[in-house]
Amino acid sequence: MSAPLPSETNGISVPRKVNLRRPDVMEAVSAQVVAHYRSELVERIRANGGVISQGELTVKLAKEFGFCYGVERAIDLAYAARRVFPEPTRIFLLGEIIHNPEVNDQIRNLGIVSIPPKPTDDELSALDLTADDVVIIPAFGTEVATRRRLEAIGCQTVDTTCGDVMSVWKRVRQYSKDGVTSIIHGKAKHEETKATTSQATANGTGHYLVVFNLAETDYVCDYVVNGGDRQEFLQRFKGAHSPGFDPDLHLRAVGVANQTTMLRGETEEVQRRFRSAMERRFGAERLQEHFRVFDTICGATQDRQDALEKMLREPMDLLIVVGGYNSSNTSHLAEMGEKVLPTYFIKNAAKMESAGRIEHWDQHIAEEVQTANWFPTSGRVTVGVTAGASCPNNLIEDTIKRLFELRDIQLPLSKTS
């Protein structure tokens, strides 16, 4: 990863590149990241087949959990930016680097200032950004218009956008170029989906429609096959379609993509239902003219979902899911667990106040709730633990240790550096 630095040529400021990933920088960054996020206890449990037992309590870790490569890369680049651009150079971050409050707190502790993910002209003016400032683009990416505004200002950017996200962008840009409407399975208000939809409209002629679930998918597919009330359609998908979108015109040729952190099985079902609808509407012999699909599902997200699915087949009494409440991939892990056994979605171990009280996120009402007598205080208990791709190992360690503390069992302290 490199970022431009200003240099002078005949009195004119021109960009030059600085390597953020040079060995001396990354050696120092690695030491910082290890100190902040590593867990020797988690590593020992992983080496022991993902299981730790003491007394009558057993804790099982999913085979895949926690930081993915894209998240690690984003964090490394943020830390590297601070080393390469030391204070007093100002470094700003568009929104959050990832969806985890503890990680974002650590980034702010480096003197990196969070600004809105899509700053207005007034907000940018208030910051008085110049070519000497640095702006970090988070792992979700940013909207095309925001990137262009930063380029126009001339400030230096450190782009940590995940490679899997950029693969989706490539597909929707191609759809747009070919006059195909992008059907994006995702959350219309999520930063990643906003960045992706901006790619679909970047050429000024492309269109998109965001569908959140299978109910919305079925509604659109029925419209494709049977038609319907155009105004009702537009009202239902207000804020989830491109400017000037007309379902009577722009659903004649569609290509499916997705927010990378959605449930794979659901995305695949979205694909199947759109394929079926376009075949019914236009005929099998003309399907290629009207329907396209590419596999744009994040491998790391899928690995964590597969690992949890496998663990859920094993006997367990309850499941703890650790991660940021606004983390899409983490919320889907909790969703999977809820279908099988009592599941508690927490952002950190402090939410397990006692065996008689836990505060956890209820994503159906989008707020924290309290559950009493959630943790058995006697008898044999097996607890499953998993974490989203934005959750560091030290928070997973805290969770495991707290579970044993609730049984008055002290585990050996792990080294964190």
C-alpha positions in Angstrom: 0.0 0.0 0.0 1.3 3.4 -0.8 0.0 6.9 -0.4 0.9 10.2 -2.2 3.1 12.8 -0.5 3.4 16.3 -1.8 6.7 17.3 -3.4 7.8 20.4 -5.2 8.7 20.5 -8.9 9.3 24.0 -10.3 7.2 25.4 -7.5 4.2 23.1 -8.3 2.9 20.5 -5.8 2.9 17.1 -7.4 2.2 13.7 -5.8 4.8 11.2 -5.0 4.4 7.8 -3.4 5.4 6.6 0.1 5.4 3.0 0.9 3.3 2.3 4.1 4.2 -1.3 4.1 8.0 -1.1 4.2 9.6 -3.6 6.5 10.6 -1.2 9.3 7.1 0.3 9.5 5.3 -3.0 9.5 7.6 -4.5 12.1 6.7 -1.6 14.5 3.0 -1.9 13.5 3.0 -5.6 14.1 4.3 -5.1 17.6 1.5 -2.6 18.3 -1.2 -4.7 16.9 -0.1 -7.8 18.8 0.0 -5.7 22.0 -3.5 -4.4 21.5 -5.3 -7.4 20.1 -3.5 -10.7 20.5 -4.6 -13.4 23.0 -2.3 -16.3 24.0 -5.3 -18.0 25.7 -7.3 -18.0 22.4 -4.3 -19.4 20.6 -3.9 -22.2 23.2 -7.6 -23.1 22.8 -7.3 -23.1 19.0 -4.3 -25.5 19.3 -6.4 -27.7 21.6 -9.0 -28.3 19.0 -11.1 -25.2 19.9 -12.2 -26.6 23.3 -11.3 -25.7 26.9 -12.8 -27.5 29.9 -12.4 -27.0 33.6 -14.7 -28.1 36.3 -18.2 -28.6 34.9 -17.8 -25.9 32.3 -16.8 -26.4 28.7 -16.3 -23.6 26.2 -16.1 -24.4 22.5 -14.7 -22.0 19.9 -15.9 -22.1 16.3 -13.1 -23.2 14.0 -13.1 -19.8 12.2 -13.8 -16.6 14.1 -12.5 -13.1 14.6 -10.3 -10.9 12.4 -10.3 -11.7 8.7 -7.4 -10.8 6.4 -9.3 -7.7 5.1 -9.8 -6.4 8.6 -6.2 -7.1 9.6 -5.0 -5.2 6.5 -7.2 -2.2 7.3 -6.0 -2.0 10.9 -2.3 -2.4 9.8 -2.6 0.4 7.3 -4.2 2.7 9.8 -1.4 2.1 12.3 1.2 2.4 9.5 -0.3 5.7 8.4 0.3 7.2 11.9 3.9 6.1 11.8 4.6 7.3 8.3 2.7 10.5 8.9 3.6 11.4 12.5 2.0 14.3 14.4 1.4 17.2 13.8 0.2 15.8 10.4 -3.6 15.5 10.7 -5.1 12.1 9.8 -8.8 11.7 9.4 -10.9 8.5 9.0 -14.1 8.3 7.1 -16.5 6.9 9.7 -15.1 3.8 11.3 -12.2 1.6 10.2 -14.3 -1.5 10.9 -17.5 -2.1 12.9 -16.0 -2.8 16.4 -16.1 -0.1 19.1 -12.9 -1.2 20.9 -10.9 -1.3 17.7 -12.2 2.2 16.7 -11.3 3.5 20.2 -7.7 2.2 19.7 -7.5 4.0 16.3 -8.7 7.2 17.9 -6.1 6.8 20.6 -3.5 7.1 17.8 -4.7 10.6 17.2 -6.7 9.7 14.1 -9.9 11.7 14.0 -13.2 10.2 12.8 -15.3 12.3 10.4 -18.6 11.5 8.8 -18.4 8.7 6.2 -20.0 11.0 3.7 -19.0 14.5 4.8 -21.0 17.4 3.5 -19.5 20.5 1.9 -19.9 22.4 5.1 -18.3 19.6 7.1 -15.3 19.5 4.8 -15.0 23.3 4.9 -15.0 23.2 8.7 -12.1 20.8 8.6 -10.2 23.0 6.2 -8.6 20.0 4.5 -5.5 20.6 2.5 -3.0 18.5 0.5 -1.0 18.1 3.7 -3.8 16.2 5.4 -4.3 12.4 5.3 -7.7 10.7 5.0 -8.1 7.0 5.6 -10.8 5.2 3.6 -12.2 2.4 5.7 -12.5 -1.3 4.9 -16.0 -0.9 3.6 -14.8 1.6 1.0 -16.4 5.0 0.3 -18.8 6.4 -2.2 -17.5 7.6 -5.5 -18.6 11.2 -5.0 -16.7 11.4 -1.6 -13.5 10.0 -3.2 -13.8 12.5 -6.0 -14.2 15.4 -3.6 -11.1 14.3 -1.6 -9.1 14.1 -4.9 -10.3 17.6 -5.8 -9.0 18.9 -2.5 -5.7 17.1 -3.1 -5.4 15.6 0.3 -3.6 12.3 0.7 -5.6 9.1 1.0 -4.8 5.7 2.6 -7.2 3.3 1.0 -8.0 0.2 3.2 -11.0 -1.0 1.1 -11.3 -4.8 1.3 -10.4 -6.6 -1.9 -13.6 -8.6 -1.8 -15.6 -5.4 -1.7 -13.7 -4.1 -4.8 -14.5 -7.3 -6.6 -18.2 -6.5 -6.2 -17.5 -3.0 -7.5 -16.0 -4.4 -10.6 -19.1 -6.5 -11.3 -21.6 -3.7 -10.8 -19.5 -1.3 -12.9 -19.6 -3.9 -15.7 -23.4 -4.3 -15.3 -23.7 -0.6 -15.6 -21.5 -0.4 -18.7 -23.7 -3.1 -20.3 -27.0 -1.4 -19.4 -27.9 -4.0 -16.8 -29.5 -3.0 -13.5 -27.6 -4.1 -10.4 -29.7 -6.0 -7.9 -27.7 -5.8 -4.7 -28.6 -8.1 -1.8 -27.7 -6.0 1.2 -28.6 -3.3 3.7 -29.3 -0.1 1.9 -28.0 2.1 4.7 -24.8 0.1 5.3 -21.5 1.9 4.3 -20.4 -0.9 2.1 -23.7 -1.1 0.2 -23.7 2.7 -0.3 -20.2 2.5 -1.7 -21.3 -0.3 -4.0 -24.4 1.5 -5.3 -22.3 4.6 -6.0 -20.2 2.4 -8.3 -23.3 1.3 -10.2 -24.2 4.9 -10.9 -20.7 6.3 -11.4 -21.0 6.5 -15.2 -24.1 8.6 -14.9 -26.4 6.1 -16.6 -26.4 3.0 -14.4 -29.2 1.8 -12.1 -29.4 -0.3 -9.0 -32.0 -1.7 -6.6 -31.2 -3.0 -3.1 -33.2 -6.0 -1.7 -32.7 -6.8 2.0 -34.4 -10.2 2.3 -36.4 -12.8 0.5 -39.7 -11.1 1.1 -38.4 -8.0 -0.8 -36.9 -10.3 -3.4 -40.3 -12.0 -3.9 -42.0 -8.7 -4.3 -39.6 -7.6 -7.0 -39.8 -10.9 -8.8 -43.6 -10.8 -8.8 -43.4 -7.3 -10.3 -41.0 -8.6 -13.0 -43.4 -11.4 -14.0 -46.8 -9.8 -13.4 -46.2 -6.1 -13.3 -47.8 -3.9 -10.6 -48.3 -0.5 -9.1 -45.2 1.5 -10.1 -45.7 4.2 -7.4 -46.2 1.6 -4.7 -43.0 -0.1 -5.8 -41.0 3.1 -5.6 -42.4 3.9 -2.2 -41.6 0.5 -0.8 -38.0 0.8 -2.0 -37.5 4.5 -1.2 -33.9 5.1 -0.4 -32.9 1.7 -1.9 -32.8 2.5 -5.6 -31.0 4.7 -8.0 -32.2 8.2 -9.0 -34.6 7.9 -11.9 -35.2 4.2 -11.3 -38.3 2.9 -13.1 -39.3 -0.7 -12.4 -41.1 -0.9 -15.7 -37.9 0.0 -17.6 -35.0 -1.0 -15.4 -36.0 -4.6 -14.4 -35.8 -5.9 -17.9 -32.1 -6.8 -17.5 -30.6 -7.4 -14.1 -27.4 -8.6 -12.6 -27.2 -9.8 -9.0 -24.4 -8.8 -6.6 -24.3 -8.5 -2.8 -23.0 -6.8 0.3 -20.1 -9.2 1.1 -21.2 -9.8 4.7 -24.7 -11.2 4.0 -25.7 -14.8 4.5 -24.4 -16.9 1.6 -27.4 -19.2 1.5 -29.8 -16.2 1.3 -27.8 -14.5 -1.4 -27.8 -17.7 -3.4 -31.6 -17.9 -3.0 -31.9 -14.3 -4.1 -30.0 -15.3 -7.2 -32.2 -18.3 -7.9 -35.4 -16.4 -7.5 -34.4 -13.7 -9.9 -33.1 -16.2 -12.4 -36.5 -18.0 -12.2 -38.4 -14.7 -12.6 -36.5 -13.5 -15.6 -36.8 -17.0 -17.2 -40.6 -16.9 -16.7 -40.8 -13.4 -18.0 -38.6 -13.6 -21.1 -38.1 -17.3 -21.7 -35.2 -19.7 -21.2 -33.8 -19.1 -24.6 -33.4 -15.3 -23.9 -32.2 -15.6 -20.3 -28.7 -14.5 -21.0 -29.9 -11.3 -22.3 -31.8 -10.5 -19.2 -30.0 -12.1 -16.2 -26.4 -12.2 -15.0 -24.8 -13.4 -11.8 -21.3 -13.7 -10.3 -20.1 -15.1 -7.0 -19.3 -12.0 -5.0 -19.6 -13.6 -1.5 -16.7 -12.9 0.8 -14.7 -16.0 1.6 -13.9 -15.1 5.1 -17.6 -14.3 5.9 -18.5 -17.7 4.5 -15.8 -19.5 6.4 -17.2 -18.1 9.7 -20.7 -19.0 8.8 -19.7 -22.5 7.8 -17.8 -23.0 11.0 -20.7 -21.9 13.1 -23.1 -24.0 11.2 -20.9 -27.0 11.9 -20.5 -26.1 15.6 -24.3 -25.7 16.0 -24.7 -29.4 15.1 -22.8 -30.3 18.3 -24.5 -30.4 21.8 -24.3 -27.0 23.4 -26.4 -25.2 26.0 -26.0 -21.7 24.7 -24.0 -19.5 22.3 -22.2 -16.3 22.8 -21.5 -14.1 19.7 -19.0 -11.3 20.3 -18.7 -8.2 18.1 -19.9 -4.7 17.2 -23.6 -4.3 17.2 -23.5 -2.5 13.8 -21.4 -5.3 12.3 -23.4 -7.0 9.5 -21.4 -10.3 9.4 -21.6 -10.6 13.2 -25.4 -10.0 13.2 -25.8 -12.9 10.8 -23.8 -15.2 13.1 -26.2 -14.3 15.9 -29.1 -14.9 13.5 -27.9 -18.4 12.8 -27.5 -19.2 16.4 -30.9 -17.9 17.4 -32.5 -20.5 15.2 -30.9 -23.4 17.2 -30.4 -22.5 20.8 -30.3 -19.5 23.3 -27.9 -17.0 21.8 -26.5 -13.8 23.3 -25.0 -11.1 21.0 -22.6 -9.0 23.1 -20.0 -6.4 22.3 -17.7 -7.3 25.2 -17.4 -9.4 28.3 -18.6 -6.6 30.6 -22.1 -7.2 29.2 -22.1 -10.5 31.2 -22.8 -8.8 34.5 -23.5 -11.9 36.4 -25.0 -15.4 36.0 -28.4 -13.7 36.7 -28.1 -10.8 34.3 -26.7 -10.2 30.8 -27.2 -7.2 28.5 -27.2 -8.2 24.8 -28.2 -6.9 21.5 -31.6 -7.7 20.1 -31.3 -7.1 16.4 -35.0 -7.5 15.8 -35.8 -4.3 17.8 -32.3 -2.8 17.3 -31.5 -2.2 21.0 -29.9 -3.8 24.0 -32.1 -5.9 26.2 -31.6 -7.6 29.5 -32.1 -11.3 30.2 -32.2 -12.8 33.7 -30.9 -16.1 34.9 -29.3 -16.8 31.5 -26.2 -18.8 32.8 -26.6 -22.0 34.7 -24.7 -21.8 38.0 -24.5 -25.6 38.6 -24.2 -28.8 36.6 -22.4 -29.5 33.3 -22.7 -26.6 30.8 -21.3 -26.3 27.3 -21.0 -22.8 25.8 -20.2 -22.1 22.2 -18.3 -18.9 21.4 -17.8 -17.2 18.0 -17.0 -13.7 16.9 -17.5 -11.5 13.8 -14.7 -10.7 11.4 -14.1 -7.4 13.1 -13.7 -8.7 16.6 -10.1 -9.0 18.0 -8.9 -12.0 19.9 -8.4 -10.1 23.2 -12.1 -9.5 23.4 -12.8 -13.2 22.8 -10.3 -14.0 25.6 -12.2 -11.6 27.9 -15.4 -13.4 27.1 -14.0 -16.9 27.8 -12.4 -15.8 31.0 -15.6 -14.2 32.2 -17.6 -17.4 31.6 -15.3 -19.3 33.9 -15.4 -16.5 36.4 -19.2 -16.9 36.6 -18.5 -20.4 37.8 -15.8 -19.2 40.2 -13.0 -20.7 38.0 -10.0 -18.6 37.4 -8.0 -19.4 34.2 -4.3 -18.6 34.0 -3.6 -15.1 32.7 -2.4 -15.0 29.1 0.4 -12.9 27.8 -0.6 -10.1 25.5 2.7 -9.1 24.2 
